[in-house]
Amino acid sequence: MMRQHRSFVHLFLWSVIISIWGMVSSCNEQNIPDPNNSNSSLHGTIDTFTVTGHTVFDTGYVVNALLQSPLGVLNDNVFGKTYANIYTNFELPFADVNLTNPIFDSIVLCLAYNGTIGLNTQPINIQINKLANKLEQKTYFNQANLVSNATVIGNLNNFIPNRTDSVIVNGIKEAPQMRIRLSDALGLDILSQNGQSALSTSTNFQNFFNGLYIQALNNTTGNGMSYFAMFHPRTRLALYYHSNNGFANVLEFPISINANFVNQYIHDRSGASMTINTNNPQGDDLLYLQGCEGTRVKLNLGNPASFKNLIIAKAELILTVDQNIQGLPSKLFLDYEDSVGNRLNLYDYAYNQNIFNGNVSSNLIDGKLVYMYKFDLTKHLHGLKDGNIKKSDIYLYAGDLVVSNYSSKYKAERIVLGGNKPQSKIRLKITYLK
C-alpha cells in the first residue's frame, strides 16, 4: 500500500508541474538577460512607456574653482554663439619674496591645455584686462559679471590652439600651452614691491593685484574652444628678470588652493534655430542639450500609478541622437530634484555607475548608423512607484558628473536629441513580471 501511495503522489506532483509549465509557456513572455548577473536571466514582459521631454534653460551653477576653464567662441545655426571667458587671480610661489637686484625683462600669462571642442579652424582674438575688484574666496555664479579695468594689458589676435607642438622657454622645452605677453607696466609694478609687504603673503599680493579678465572677443566668428587646466603647474603668471651679472631667472605666480578663478559664459541665441516650448503636453519633437550653463532637458516619466502594479525587473531609458553638432559627448548624465529643488543622484547611479550607463553607443538600424544614449533607471522607478520619490521629473545634462562637479558646468558640448519625433522618439523600455 505504501508503494502505491508514493506512486500516486509522484504522479500528482508531475501533473501539477506540467500544468504550470503549460500556463507559463502560453504567455507572450521572453527570457531577458539580468544586467546584475551575467549568468542568469529574467523572465518577463517588455513594454515601452511614454516619456515627454522639454528643453529648459540651465541656470544657477557655481562657476568658480571648477576642474577646468574653457576659453573661446562656438557658433552654429542651432544654438547660436557661446563665449567662454575667465576671471582669475594668482598667489605667491613662496612667502616673503625678496629678490637680489632684479632687473625686469617681461611678464607672460601661461595656460596649460586640457583639450578642445569644435573644429578650431577659425581664429579668434583674445583680450586681457586687469580686474578692478578683488576676487573673493566665495561662491560665484555665472551672472556675477566681475568688473575689469578699461586699460588693455594684453592681446593675442588670430589665435588658433596648437596642442601638439611644445614651446621653448629660456632654452627649456615645455608642454603645449597658450602664452600671452602682458604689458611691461604690470611686471614693473609687481617687481616694484620686491621685499615689501605686497609680496610677503598671497593674501597681501591679491590685495595689491586683483587678477586678470581673459576674454574671447566677439569680433570674430569662432568655431571652437580650448579647455585649460587651471591648477596645472604650467598654468601661471611668469615674470622674467635677470640679475646684475646677467643671469636670467623667472618668478612664477601659480593658481592653487589660495587663488581663485571664475568661468564666465555668454550665450547669444539671436538667429538660433533652437526652440524652447515648455507648454507642449506631448513634449517637444527635438530636445537641445548645451553645456556651459546653456540648456538641460526635463523628462517626465509619466504617472507613477502606471508602474504601481508592476514588478519591475529592469527599466531602460533610450535617447536617440537627432543632430550631431560639435562631436558627440562621450557620456550624458541624469539627476532629479527633491521637493525644495536640491539636485540628487539617481539611486541607480549610486548603486552602480557602470549599470547606470549614459555612454554613447552606435547601432545599425535599417542600414543607417544611429547613435543612442541608454540609462538604467530600475531602482529609480522602484522609488517612484513605491512613493519614496515624489516627482516624476528627471533632468538630462550634456556631460557627466565628475566628483561633486557636473562637467556640463565647464564643458561646451552641444547635441540635439529626439523627443516626440517619431524616428528618434524617447523610449522607456520596462521589463516587468506578472
LUMLOLO-474042 format. One record per residue (C-alpha): residue number from 1; x, y, z. Coordinates in steps of 0.05 Angstrom, whole numbers, padded with zeros to 5 digits. Example, Ala and Ser with C-alpha at 12.3 -4.5 7.8 and 13.67 -1.06 7.14 Angstrom:
! residues 2
1|00246|-00090|00156 .
2|00273|-00021|00143 .
END
This chain:
! residues 434
1|00000|00000|00000 .
2|00057|00047|00017 .
3|00088|00039|-00052 .
4|00021|00053|-00086 .
5|00012|00116|-00044 .
6|00081|00142|-00063 .
7|00068|00129|-00137 .
8|00003|00167|-00133 .
9|00037|00227|-00100 .
10|00093|00227|-00152 .
11|00043|00224|-00209 .
12|00002|00281|-00178 .
13|00064|00325|-00170 .
14|00086|00314|-00241 .
15|00017|00332|-00267 .
16|00019|00398|-00228 .
17|00088|00415|-00255 .
18|00067|00401|-00326 .
19|00004|00443|-00317 .
20|00043|00502|-00290 .
21|00094|00497|-00347 .
22|00037|00498|-00397 .
23|00009|00562|-00366 .
24|00076|00598|-00366 .
25|00096|00577|-00436 .
26|00030|00600|-00464 .
27|00043|00673|-00443 .
28|00078|00721|-00491 .
29|00140|00728|-00448 .
30|00215|00729|-00460 .
31|00279|00710|-00425 .
32|00315|00775|-00412 .
33|00388|00778|-00391 .
34|00395|00802|-00319 .
35|00442|00863|-00321 .
36|00464|00849|-00249 .
37|00483|00777|-00262 .
38|00513|00753|-00328 .
39|00498|00680|-00310 .
40|00423|00688|-00302 .
41|00362|00716|-00337 .
42|00296|00748|-00321 .
43|00230|00720|-00344 .
44|00182|00776|-00361 .
45|00145|00821|-00409 .
46|00174|00882|-00444 .
47|00133|00944|-00456 .
48|00151|01015|-00478 .
49|00123|01073|-00438 .
50|00114|01145|-00458 .
51|00164|01198|-00436 .
52|00155|01272|-00450 .
53|00214|01320|-00456 .
54|00224|01395|-00456 .
55|00286|01438|-00464 .
56|00296|01486|-00406 .
57|00350|01539|-00393 .
58|00403|01514|-00345 .
59|00419|01567|-00292 .
60|00444|01573|-00222 .
61|00512|01540|-00229 .
62|00570|01557|-00185 .
63|00626|01573|-00234 .
64|00688|01583|-00193 .
65|00743|01532|-00178 .
66|00716|01482|-00229 .
67|00761|01427|-00256 .
68|00778|01466|-00318 .
69|00762|01530|-00355 .
70|00741|01537|-00428 .
71|00761|01598|-00470 .
72|00737|01614|-00540 .
73|00676|01621|-00584 .
74|00629|01568|-00611 .
75|00579|01587|-00665 .
76|00527|01546|-00702 .
77|00457|01558|-00730 .
78|00424|01514|-00678 .
79|00448|01543|-00612 .
80|00477|01609|-00635 .
81|00541|01638|-00606 .
82|00572|01619|-00539 .
83|00631|01657|-00510 .
84|00673|01628|-00454 .
85|00717|01675|-00413 .
86|00759|01670|-00350 .
87|00770|01713|-00288 .
88|00830|01692|-00246 .
89|00878|01715|-00193 .
90|00945|01685|-00171 .
91|00985|01670|-00109 .
92|01057|01677|-00089 .
93|01105|01620|-00104 .
94|01132|01628|-00033 .
95|01125|01677|00025 .
96|01168|01739|00033 .
97|01192|01748|-00038 .
98|01257|01788|-00035 .
99|01299|01781|-00098 .
100|01371|01806|-00104 .
101|01376|01866|-00150 .
102|01323|01841|-00201 .
103|01320|01874|-00269 .
104|01254|01865|-00306 .
105|01251|01830|-00374 .
106|01179|01810|-00388 .
107|01115|01782|-00359 .
108|01075|01726|-00393 .
109|01008|01693|-00378 .
110|01013|01617|-00389 .
111|00953|01570|-00393 .
112|00963|01494|-00398 .
113|00918|01459|-00449 .
114|00870|01406|-00426 .
115|00832|01392|-00491 .
116|00790|01428|-00543 .
117|00720|01425|-00572 .
118|00697|01444|-00641 .
119|00737|01450|-00705 .
120|00782|01507|-00681 .
121|00799|01526|-00753 .
122|00774|01598|-00749 .
123|00819|01646|-00710 .
124|00794|01686|-00650 .
125|00820|01748|-00615 .
126|00835|01746|-00541 .
127|00840|01808|-00496 .
128|00866|01814|-00425 .
129|00847|01867|-00374 .
130|00864|01876|-00301 .
131|00807|01864|-00252 .
132|00780|01926|-00218 .
133|00758|01889|-00156 .
134|00787|01832|-00115 .
135|00765|01761|-00128 .
136|00738|01737|-00061 .
137|00742|01667|-00033 .
138|00667|01657|-00040 .
139|00615|01626|-00086 .
140|00607|01659|-00154 .
141|00551|01647|-00203 .
142|00553|01657|-00278 .
143|00516|01723|-00275 .
144|00568|01754|-00228 .
145|00599|01797|-00284 .
146|00660|01819|-00246 .
147|00687|01888|-00267 .
148|00752|01897|-00305 .
149|00793|01960|-00318 .
150|00786|01992|-00386 .
151|00861|01990|-00400 .
152|00881|01931|-00442 .
153|00945|01898|-00417 .
154|00950|01840|-00466 .
155|00925|01816|-00534 .
156|00930|01753|-00575 .
157|00900|01761|-00644 .
158|00884|01707|-00695 .
159|00892|01653|-00643 .
160|00883|01580|-00663 .
161|00901|01529|-00609 .
162|00963|01486|-00620 .
163|00961|01427|-00573 .
164|01015|01386|-00609 .
165|01077|01429|-00611 .
166|01120|01441|-00549 .
167|01144|01511|-00532 .
168|01216|01532|-00516 .
169|01222|01576|-00455 .
170|01292|01601|-00437 .
171|01321|01543|-00475 .
172|01277|01491|-00440 .
173|01223|01452|-00476 .
174|01155|01455|-00443 .
175|01088|01421|-00457 .
176|01040|01457|-00506 .
177|01008|01518|-00474 .
178|00978|01585|-00493 .
179|01025|01643|-00478 .
180|01007|01717|-00479 .
181|01058|01771|-00464 .
182|01028|01824|-00420 .
183|01043|01898|-00412 .
184|01112|01913|-00383 .
185|01077|01963|-00337 .
186|01044|01905|-00299 .
187|01110|01868|-00290 .
188|01147|01931|-00267 .
189|01090|01947|-00219 .
190|01095|01878|-00187 .
191|01171|01879|-00185 .
192|01170|01947|-00151 .
193|01140|01912|-00090 .
194|01201|01867|-00083 .
195|01218|01857|-00009 .
196|01155|01895|00013 .
197|01091|01872|00046 .
198|01053|01863|-00020 .
199|01099|01804|-00036 .
200|01101|01776|00035 .
201|01037|01733|00032 .
202|00988|01711|-00022 .
203|00933|01749|00013 .
204|00973|01813|00011 .
205|00992|01801|-00062 .
206|00918|01791|-00081 .
207|00900|01855|-00045 .
208|00953|01890|-00086 .
209|00939|01856|-00153 .
210|00866|01835|-00163 .
211|00878|01789|-00222 .
212|00861|01784|-00296 .
213|00800|01781|-00341 .
214|00815|01737|-00401 .
215|00763|01748|-00455 .
216|00747|01719|-00524 .
217|00725|01780|-00563 .
218|00661|01779|-00604 .
219|00693|01809|-00666 .
220|00709|01740|-00696 .
221|00663|01682|-00714 .
222|00700|01626|-00678 .
223|00686|01552|-00684 .
224|00720|01523|-00624 .
225|00742|01529|-00552 .
226|00804|01509|-00513 .
227|00799|01477|-00445 .
228|00853|01498|-00395 .
229|00875|01462|-00332 .
230|00877|01519|-00283 .
231|00911|01481|-00226 .
232|00966|01454|-00273 .
233|01037|01475|-00254 .
234|01046|01503|-00325 .
235|00987|01550|-00315 .
236|01017|01611|-00282 .
237|01037|01684|-00288 .
238|01111|01683|-00306 .
239|01153|01745|-00290 .
240|01221|01741|-00324 .
241|01280|01780|-00297 .
242|01356|01779|-00294 .
243|01406|01800|-00242 .
244|01466|01846|-00246 .
245|01510|01791|-00272 .
246|01461|01778|-00329 .
247|01435|01711|-00302 .
248|01363|01700|-00327 .
249|01310|01677|-00278 .
250|01234|01673|-00270 .
251|01185|01686|-00214 .
252|01123|01644|-00225 .
253|01055|01660|-00194 .
254|01011|01598|-00195 .
255|00937|01584|-00186 .
256|00924|01536|-00130 .
257|00887|01530|-00064 .
258|00896|01602|-00042 .
259|00877|01631|-00110 .
260|00811|01633|-00146 .
261|00786|01630|-00217 .
262|00716|01640|-00244 .
263|00687|01618|-00311 .
264|00641|01664|-00350 .
265|00593|01641|-00404 .
266|00555|01687|-00451 .
267|00501|01658|-00496 .
268|00477|01698|-00557 .
269|00417|01659|-00584 .
270|00395|01712|-00634 .
271|00385|01676|-00701 .
272|00390|01607|-00669 .
273|00340|01555|-00694 .
274|00330|01520|-00627 .
275|00261|01528|-00596 .
276|00241|01523|-00524 .
277|00168|01507|-00512 .
278|00154|01481|-00443 .
279|00078|01484|-00452 .
280|00072|01426|-00502 .
281|00037|01370|-00463 .
282|00061|01318|-00514 .
283|00133|01340|-00506 .
284|00176|01374|-00559 .
285|00198|01338|-00623 .
286|00271|01358|-00612 .
287|00310|01367|-00547 .
288|00370|01413|-00542 .
289|00428|01399|-00495 .
290|00482|01451|-00485 .
291|00537|01455|-00433 .
292|00569|01517|-00401 .
293|00503|01536|-00367 .
294|00465|01531|-00432 .
295|00406|01483|-00431 .
296|00385|01418|-00399 .
297|00326|01373|-00415 .
298|00269|01360|-00367 .
299|00240|01290|-00377 .
300|00174|01267|-00346 .
301|00169|01192|-00335 .
302|00093|01194|-00330 .
303|00043|01179|-00276 .
304|00073|01135|-00221 .
305|00006|01098|-00219 .
306|00026|01068|-00287 .
307|00080|01027|-00253 .
308|00044|01015|-00187 .
309|00024|00943|-00200 .
310|00086|00923|-00239 .
311|00142|00882|-00211 .
312|00196|00919|-00248 .
313|00256|00876|-00266 .
314|00291|00928|-00310 .
315|00276|00998|-00335 .
316|00318|01028|-00390 .
317|00313|01100|-00417 .
318|00335|01104|-00490 .
319|00352|01171|-00523 .
320|00368|01177|-00597 .
321|00414|01230|-00628 .
322|00379|01272|-00680 .
323|00435|01322|-00696 .
324|00509|01317|-00680 .
325|00532|01390|-00674 .
326|00604|01392|-00650 .
327|00622|01319|-00638 .
328|00582|01273|-00593 .
329|00592|01276|-00518 .
330|00621|01210|-00495 .
331|00571|01210|-00437 .
332|00508|01244|-00413 .
333|00482|01249|-00342 .
334|00415|01247|-00306 .
335|00393|01272|-00239 .
336|00328|01292|-00204 .
337|00305|01345|-00156 .
338|00274|01338|-00087 .
339|00214|01379|-00064 .
340|00258|01440|-00049 .
341|00299|01438|-00113 .
342|00362|01403|-00089 .
343|00395|01363|-00144 .
344|00403|01290|-00126 .
345|00436|01230|-00159 .
346|00390|01175|-00182 .
347|00391|01112|-00140 .
348|00418|01073|-00199 .
349|00479|01118|-00204 .
350|00495|01109|-00131 .
351|00485|01034|-00136 .
352|00529|01020|-00196 .
353|00554|01073|-00245 .
354|00570|01022|-00299 .
355|00500|00993|-00299 .
356|00471|01064|-00296 .
357|00509|01076|-00362 .
358|00496|01141|-00401 .
359|00551|01126|-00452 .
360|00542|01138|-00526 .
361|00533|01075|-00568 .
362|00524|01063|-00642 .
363|00472|01018|-00673 .
364|00459|00998|-00746 .
365|00384|01006|-00758 .
366|00356|00996|-00828 .
367|00425|01005|-00856 .
368|00435|01072|-00821 .
369|00484|01085|-00765 .
370|00444|01112|-00706 .
371|00474|01138|-00641 .
372|00440|01129|-00574 .
373|00448|01141|-00500 .
374|00419|01090|-00452 .
375|00407|01094|-00377 .
376|00385|01040|-00328 .
377|00331|01071|-00283 .
378|00307|01007|-00249 .
379|00319|01029|-00177 .
380|00294|01100|-00191 .
381|00228|01072|-00217 .
382|00222|01028|-00156 .
383|00228|01090|-00113 .
384|00177|01127|-00156 .
385|00124|01073|-00156 .
386|00134|01060|-00081 .
387|00125|01133|-00065 .
388|00196|01145|-00039 .
389|00207|01194|-00097 .
390|00152|01245|-00103 .
391|00164|01276|-00172 .
392|00165|01242|-00240 .
393|00213|01292|-00270 .
394|00286|01277|-00283 .
395|00338|01322|-00316 .
396|00388|01307|-00371 .
397|00455|01342|-00380 .
398|00509|01346|-00433 .
399|00569|01316|-00398 .
400|00579|01273|-00337 .
401|00582|01281|-00262 .
402|00655|01287|-00241 .
403|00666|01282|-00165 .
404|00619|01337|-00140 .
405|00621|01377|-00204 .
406|00575|01369|-00264 .
407|00621|01370|-00324 .
408|00566|01408|-00361 .
409|00588|01467|-00318 .
410|00653|01473|-00357 .
411|00645|01430|-00420 .
412|00617|01465|-00481 .
413|00586|01403|-00512 .
414|00521|01411|-00551 .
415|00475|01360|-00581 .
416|00404|01353|-00607 .
417|00364|01291|-00586 .
418|00297|01265|-00609 .
419|00239|01278|-00564 .
420|00170|01265|-00592 .
421|00197|01259|-00663 .
422|00174|01191|-00690 .
423|00241|01168|-00719 .
424|00281|01188|-00657 .
425|00228|01184|-00602 .
426|00247|01176|-00529 .
427|00234|01106|-00503 .
428|00226|01080|-00433 .
429|00232|01004|-00440 .
430|00208|00966|-00379 .
431|00216|00892|-00366 .
432|00165|00871|-00314 .
433|00139|00808|-00282 .
434|00066|00789|-00278 .
END
